[in-house]
Amino acid sequence: FKFLKWCTWLMIVLSCIHLPVLIINMFGASMQYESSNAALTTFGNLGGAKDITTVRIPGCSKEEYRFDDCTIKKDVLAVFYAFVDVAGTLVVIVAWLWLKKFQKGEVRNLNRST
């Protein structure tokens, strides 16, 4: 049961970390798919052939946020995606190390009581 709880918490944390990537991909400019299709969440939805270098930021309004342009360059977005992946990897490593340490303590506790 403790392992399942650990897996659940890890999944929740990873989902929160990767939520911005999912949102940017879902509201991409290439709306050639149906609205309920899982392909909306992939990198292929980031734009068509005419928008090769930029991606529109979802929910951005030039008037509301006083931006010059509500787009981001794809190379900058790629670096952001890489940092999100690194953060997710670090969370998995730390969570695994914590689980490993917790399991060693649990084994010692069980060996003492049996």
Secondary structure, 3 states (H helix, E strand, C coil): CHHHHHHHHHHHHHHHHHHHHHHHHHCCCCCCCCCCCHHHHCHHHCCCCCCCCEEECCCCCHHHHCCCCCEEEHHHHHHHHHHHHHHHHHHHHHHHHHHHHHHHHHHHHHHHHC
